[in-house]
Amino acid sequence: MPQQLKWFQRTFDFSFPAGLFPSILERLRGTPARLEDLARLYPLRIFTMRADSGWTMQEHAGHLYDLDELHEQRLDDYLAGKAALRPADLANTKTVKANHNAASLDAVLRNFRSARQHFVYRLSALDDRILERTAVHPRLNQPMRLVDMAYFVAEHDDHHIARMTALARKFLRED
């Protein structure tokens, strides 16, 4: 299997129609269930195992929870008609300081499910015209419609779930 591309190496083409939003919304709604499936699929003990200096599986899950606050804030940016989205903390300070491994996996997953449900609820209540609003993404330095931001979040979710799966496979091979 090829090595997973690092998140900051990714580029994005946002030329798809806004009509993909219902499918993107379902991806976002389904992320908590996919994380919970991983928790049932793999032994609990590997979720806090560390490979090299990277995050544990539980820290990846916690990171998704941590970032839903930013997603909500960026949604507020669109609703306020701002020209640029607020920047992410590229050092991931919130995740680093959160000590997600000290919490139970159930608590991390429960917190994420709650935060994501709220985010999806807000997205699902939007008027179709708002999906076309644009703001500049600070790191990508390119205009991004609100529908593109939702896609970006779904891609970010998938990136971390793929990383978690790769870690699980590594740890189970080593057993």
MIPA-291516 format. One record per residue: residue in one letter; x, y, z of N, C-alpha, C in turn. Coordinates in steps of 0.05 Angstrom, whole numbers, padded with zeros to 5 digits, always signed. Layout:
<pts>
AXYZXYZXYZ;...
</pts>
This chain:
<pts>
M+00017-00023+00000+00000+00000+00000+00018+00025+00000;P+00011+00045-00016+00028+00069-00017+00027+00085+00010;Q+00048+00099+00015+00050+00116+00039+00029+00138+00037;Q+00015+00143+00059-00006+00164+00059+00007+00192+00056;L-00004+00208+00039+00005+00235+00035+00000+00251+00060;K+00019+00267+00068+00016+00284+00092-00006+00305+00086;W-00020+00312+00107-00043+00331+00103-00034+00357+00091;F-00012+00368+00100-00003+00394+00089+00008+00393+00061;Q+00012+00369+00051+00021+00365+00023-00003+00364+00004;R-00027+00361+00015-00051+00359-00002-00057+00385-00016;T-00067+00383-00040-00078+00406-00054-00107+00400-00060;F-00123+00420-00065-00152+00416-00068-00162+00431-00092;D-00180+00417-00107-00194+00429-00130-00223+00431-00122;F-00233+00455-00119-00260+00460-00110-00278+00467-00134;S-00275+00454-00156-00292+00460-00179-00317+00444-00182;F-00323+00428-00161-00347+00411-00163-00372+00428-00157;P-00395+00418-00166-00420+00434-00162-00429+00433-00133;A-00442+00454-00125-00453+00456-00097-00474+00434-00092;G-00484+00422-00113-00503+00400-00111-00492+00375-00097;L-00466+00374-00094-00453+00352-00079-00456+00355-00049;F-00466+00378-00040-00468+00383-00011-00483+00361+00004;P-00506+00351-00005-00519+00330+00011-00501+00306+00016;S-00486+00298-00004-00468+00275+00000-00445+00282+00019;I-00435+00306+00017-00413+00315+00035-00424+00316+00064;L-00448+00326+00067-00460+00327+00093-00463+00299+00106;E-00470+00280+00089-00472+00252+00100-00445+00241+00108;R-00424+00248+00093-00397+00240+00102-00391+00252+00129;L-00397+00277+00133-00392+00290+00158-00408+00278+00181;R-00433+00272+00175-00451+00260+00195-00441+00232+00202;G-00429+00218+00183-00420+00190+00188-00393+00186+00201;T-00378+00208+00204-00351+00205+00216-00352+00193+00244;P-00369+00203+00262-00370+00190+00289-00375+00160+00288;A-00393+00151+00271-00399+00123+00269-00374+00107+00259;R-00360+00119+00240-00336+00105+00230-00314+00103+00252;L-00312+00124+00268-00293+00122+00290-00302+00101+00310;E-00327+00100+00316-00338+00080+00335-00334+00052+00324;D-00337+00049+00297-00331+00023+00285-00302+00014+00289;L-00284+00033+00287-00256+00027+00292-00252+00018+00321;A-00266+00031+00339-00264+00024+00368-00274-00005+00373;R-00293-00014+00357-00303-00041+00360-00286-00061+00345;L-00273-00052+00324-00257-00070+00307-00230-00077+00319;Y-00218-00058+00332-00190-00062+00342-00189-00063+00372;P-00169-00077+00383-00166-00079+00412-00162-00051+00425;L-00175-00046+00446-00174-00021+00460-00145-00013+00467;R-00129-00032+00474-00101-00027+00483-00085-00012+00461;I-00091-00016+00436-00074-00003+00415-00081+00026+00410;F-00104+00035+00421-00112+00063+00416-00094+00084+00429;T-00080+00076+00449-00061+00095+00463-00032+00087+00458;M-00027+00069+00440+00001+00062+00433+00012+00083+00414;R+00037+00089+00417+00050+00110+00401+00070+00097+00382;A+00070+00106+00357+00090+00098+00338+00108+00122+00333;D+00133+00119+00338+00152+00140+00335+00143+00164+00352;S+00143+00188+00340+00135+00212+00355+00107+00221+00347;G+00094+00205+00331+00067+00213+00321+00045+00210+00342;W+00022+00218+00334-00002+00216+00352-00011+00187+00354;T-00024+00181+00376-00037+00155+00379-00063+00155+00364;M-00076+00132+00362-00102+00131+00349-00122+00148+00364;Q-00120+00147+00391-00139+00162+00407-00134+00192+00404;E-00109+00200+00401-00103+00229+00397-00113+00238+00370;H-00112+00221+00349-00124+00228+00323-00154+00233+00326;A-00167+00215+00341-00196+00218+00345-00202+00244+00361;G-00185+00249+00382-00189+00273+00397-00184+00298+00381;H-00165+00296+00362-00159+00319+00345-00183+00326+00328;L-00198+00306+00318-00222+00312+00303-00242+00327+00320;Y-00245+00318+00345-00262+00333+00364-00252+00361+00368;D-00227+00365+00373-00215+00391+00378-00221+00410+00355;L-00220+00400+00330-00223+00418+00307-00251+00425+00301;D-00271+00411+00312-00298+00419+00306-00305+00447+00316;E-00291+00456+00336-00295+00484+00345-00286+00503+00323;L-00264+00498+00310-00255+00515+00288-00275+00513+00265;H-00285+00490+00259-00304+00487+00237-00329+00505+00243;E-00338+00504+00268-00361+00520+00275-00355+00550+00273;Q-00331+00558+00281-00322+00586+00279-00320+00594+00250;R-00310+00577+00233-00309+00583+00204-00336+00585+00192;L-00355+00569+00201-00382+00572+00192-00393+00599+00199;D-00387+00608+00224-00394+00635+00232-00382+00656+00214;D-00357+00652+00205-00344+00670+00187-00359+00673+00161;Y-00368+00650+00150-00384+00651+00125-00410+00666+00130;L-00424+00659+00152-00450+00672+00158-00447+00702+00162;A-00424+00711+00172-00419+00739+00176-00409+00753+00151;G-00404+00738+00129-00395+00749+00104-00366+00758+00105;K-00350+00746+00122-00322+00754+00123-00307+00746+00097;A-00287+00762+00091-00271+00757+00066-00252+00734+00069;A-00243+00729+00093-00224+00707+00098-00232+00691+00123;L-00227+00666+00122-00233+00648+00145-00211+00652+00166;R-00219+00648+00191-00199+00649+00212-00179+00626+00209;P-00154+00631+00216-00134+00610+00212-00135+00588+00233;A-00126+00565+00225-00123+00543+00244-00096+00546+00259;D-00095+00535+00282-00070+00533+00297-00054+00510+00285;L-00035+00516+00268-00020+00495+00254-00002+00479+00273;A+00002+00488+00297+00017+00473+00316-00001+00453+00332;N-00027+00455+00327-00046+00437+00340-00044+00438+00371;T-00040+00461+00381-00036+00465+00410-00059+00452+00426;K-00084+00456+00417-00106+00445+00432-00104+00415+00435;T-00097+00401+00414-00095+00372+00415-00071+00364+00431;V-00049+00378+00428-00025+00371+00444-00030+00374+00474;K-00044+00395+00482-00049+00400+00510-00072+00384+00522;A-00089+00373+00505-00113+00360+00514-00108+00334+00529;N-00086+00320+00524-00080+00295+00536-00103+00275+00533;H-00111+00271+00508-00133+00253+00501-00129+00225+00510;N-00104+00216+00512-00098+00189+00521-00105+00185+00551;A-00108+00206+00566-00115+00203+00594-00145+00199+00598;A-00161+00206+00578-00190+00202+00578-00196+00174+00568;S-00220+00165+00573-00229+00139+00562-00235+00144+00532;L-00230+00123+00516-00237+00125+00488-00267+00131+00484;D-00283+00119+00501-00312+00125+00499-00318+00154+00503;A-00304+00167+00522-00309+00196+00527-00300+00212+00503;V-00277+00206+00491-00267+00220+00468-00288+00217+00445;L-00297+00193+00440-00316+00188+00418-00343+00202+00424;R-00352+00201+00449-00377+00214+00456-00375+00244+00452;N-00353+00256+00461-00349+00285+00457-00349+00292+00428;F-00335+00276+00412-00335+00282+00383-00362+00280+00371;R-00377+00258+00377-00404+00255+00366-00421+00279+00372;S-00420+00288+00397-00437+00311+00405-00429+00336+00389;A-00403+00342+00388-00394+00366+00373-00401+00363+00343;R-00397+00340+00332-00403+00337+00303-00432+00338+00297;Q-00449+00327+00315-00478+00329+00311-00487+00359+00310;H-00475+00375+00327-00482+00403+00327-00473+00417+00301;F-00449+00411+00292-00438+00422+00267-00456+00414+00244;V-00462+00389+00242-00479+00379+00219-00507+00391+00221;Y-00518+00394+00245-00544+00406+00248-00544+00434+00236;R-00523+00449+00243-00521+00477+00233-00518+00477+00203;L-00501+00459+00192-00498+00458+00163-00524+00451+00149;S-00538+00432+00160-00563+00422+00147-00585+00443+00147;A-00583+00463+00164-00604+00484+00165-00598+00507+00147;L-00576+00507+00132-00568+00530+00116-00585+00532+00091;D-00589+00556+00082-00601+00562+00057-00582+00556+00034;D-00592+00545+00013-00574+00537-00010-00556+00559-00020;R-00565+00584-00019-00549+00606-00029-00524+00611-00012;I-00526+00604+00013-00503+00608+00032-00480+00589+00025;L-00487+00566+00014-00467+00546+00006-00447+00557-00014;E-00456+00576-00030-00439+00588-00051-00422+00612-00041;R-00426+00620-00016-00410+00642-00006-00381+00634-00005;T-00363+00653-00011-00335+00647-00011-00320+00664+00010;A-00298+00652+00019-00279+00666+00036-00252+00653+00030;V-00231+00667+00034-00204+00657+00029-00195+00639+00052;H-00186+00615+00045-00175+00597+00065-00146+00607+00071;P-00139+00612+00096-00113+00624+00102-00089+00607+00095;R-00090+00581+00099-00066+00565+00093-00064+00559+00063;L-00087+00552+00051-00087+00546+00023-00085+00570+00005;N-00092+00593+00017-00091+00619+00003-00107+00618-00023;Q-00131+00607-00021-00149+00605-00044-00177+00608-00034;P-00194+00619-00052-00223+00622-00045-00235+00595-00040;M-00253+00594-00021-00266+00569-00014-00295+00575-00008;R-00313+00562-00023-00342+00565-00017-00348+00550+00009;L-00370+00555+00021-00378+00541+00045-00380+00511+00039;V-00391+00504+00016-00392+00475+00009-00364+00463+00006;D-00345+00479-00003-00317+00470-00004-00306+00465+00023;M-00313+00483+00042-00303+00480+00069-00314+00454+00081;A-00339+00447+00076-00350+00422+00086-00335+00399+00074;Y-00329+00400+00048-00314+00379+00035-00286+00377+00047;F-00273+00399+00052-00247+00400+00064-00247+00386+00092;V-00268+00391+00108-00270+00378+00134-00274+00348+00130;A-00290+00340+00111-00294+00311+00107-00269+00298+00098;E-00253+00311+00081-00228+00300+00073-00208+00298+00096;H-00209+00318+00114-00192+00318+00137-00200+00295+00156;D-00226+00291+00159-00235+00268+00175-00224+00242+00164;D-00227+00238+00137-00218+00214+00124-00188+00210+00127;H-00173+00232+00125-00144+00231+00128-00136+00219+00156;H-00149+00228+00177-00143+00218+00203-00153+00190+00208;I-00176+00183+00197-00185+00156+00200-00166+00137+00185;A-00157+00144+00162-00138+00128+00147-00112+00125+00163;R-00103+00146+00176-00079+00145+00193-00083+00126+00216;M-00107+00127+00229-00113+00110+00251-00113+00080+00242;T-00124+00075+00219-00125+00048+00209-00097+00038+00203;A-00080+00055+00192-00052+00047+00187-00038+00041+00213;L-00042+00057+00233-00030+00051+00260-00040+00024+00271;A-00066+00019+00269-00077-00006+00279-00064-00029+00265;R-00061-00028+00239-00049-00050+00224-00020-00053+00232;K-00006-00032+00236+00022-00033+00244+00024-00047+00271;F+00008-00039+00290+00010-00050+00317+00001-00080+00317;L-00018-00087+00301-00027-00115+00301-00007-00133+00287;R+00007-00122+00267+00029-00138+00254+00052-00143+00273;E+00057-00124+00291+00079-00126+00310+00073-00146+00332;D+00047-00152+00336+00040-00172+00358+00050-00200+00352;
</pts>
